[in-house]
Amino acid sequence: MPDTKGDSLCPFVENFTRPEATLYTDEYDSYNRLQRVRHTVCHGKNEYARDDDGDGIREVHVNSNEGGWTGLRNLLRPYRGVHKTYLSGYVAIHEMAVNHKRISPSLIVKLVRNHLC
């Protein structure tokens, strides 16, 4: 992206998220025009996570993205770099691990089905 102004940021985010997506952001003004459900934390008030419904789980936080890149970096570290031709495969493996916290028979079926197509 050329910049993080609302005119650049909002169309980008909306292009890569589903209309029914819930977004979790900080209170950066550029996000204000997003056409999505949005929950924010206020770093200016030392808020980094919040439990909105009182169930003990902090649903609203913005550290997932930073943590995701850390996880990918840790996955790649033992290889001391990978060729750019194969990088997308490593990213896909990491994405699968993040999205599927445990390997289940249904996940294996989906993987095999996709591989056979």
Secondary structure, DSSP 8 states (H G I E B T S, - for coil): ----SHHHHHHHHHHTS-TT-EEEEE--GGGGG-SSEEEEE-GGGT--EE-SSSSS---EES-HHHHHHHHHHHHHGGGT---HHHHHHHHHHHHHHHH-SS--HHHHHHHHHHHH-
